């Protein structure tokens, strides 16, 4: 049966979908309703939420056939990119959001749970958008507040959709490289502390002690670089809470404490 599609600003879609408990007649009827509705409107994908059914079920057209995904989850993702997407709920207005090109997913079938890898960016974006509906998230929710406000006005007929080239809230950050390198330096500092437990020559231990001293300076320099780059991103993404400098202070304090403890331990154990 063809069902009515939910359209903005209908708020009945703002719910967390419940899991599908079985594959009986109710499931088959809901699945057929999704297929009939998607076919009628020529849609590549459709979630149960979009026809007013709060279940973790959606369909995606693959090789000309609609494939159901039940209780689906994303378990791994990599290679972030900006995806410009359209959705029937928002009258097919193009909206750019952050997605990942590669996904590893798990979903239920009549024969049990299945794991699947998606390495096509368009398919990955479609799957992620359907997952968003399942967990009460829409394309607007993935925009920065200022962009979201502009999009809401555009949907109301006042103005245009946000600039598709405008910065979206980043899915990763270059400042993470500062922390990654610092963590590796501290890892080898930790390794140096357990070397005296083995039959290691004094010359080798002295070399490791020298490494530790330079590693401390390196970690401090990386944390300083991290601090200033975090400030830069905080100014660039003013509405993105994950980019704000206050959220980075804890990272600096924790790493600073760790490198201090490792430095003191190195002085007494290797020095």
Secondary structure as GFF3:
##gff-version 3
##sequence-region A 1 271
A	DSSP	three_ten_helix	11	13	.	.	.	ID=ss1
A	DSSP	alpha_helix	25	41	.	.	.	ID=ss2
A	DSSP	beta_strand	45	47	.	.	.	ID=ss3
A	DSSP	three_ten_helix	48	51	.	.	.	ID=ss4
A	DSSP	beta_strand	57	62	.	.	.	ID=ss5
A	DSSP	beta_strand	65	85	.	.	.	ID=ss6
A	DSSP	three_ten_helix	88	90	.	.	.	ID=ss7
A	DSSP	beta_strand	95	109	.	.	.	ID=ss8
A	DSSP	beta_strand	112	118	.	.	.	ID=ss9
A	DSSP	alpha_helix	121	134	.	.	.	ID=ss10
A	DSSP	three_ten_helix	140	142	.	.	.	ID=ss11
A	DSSP	alpha_helix	145	155	.	.	.	ID=ss12
A	DSSP	alpha_helix	175	194	.	.	.	ID=ss13
A	DSSP	three_ten_helix	195	197	.	.	.	ID=ss14
A	DSSP	alpha_helix	202	236	.	.	.	ID=ss15
A	DSSP	three_ten_helix	241	243	.	.	.	ID=ss16
A	DSSP	alpha_helix	246	269	.	.	.	ID=ss17
###
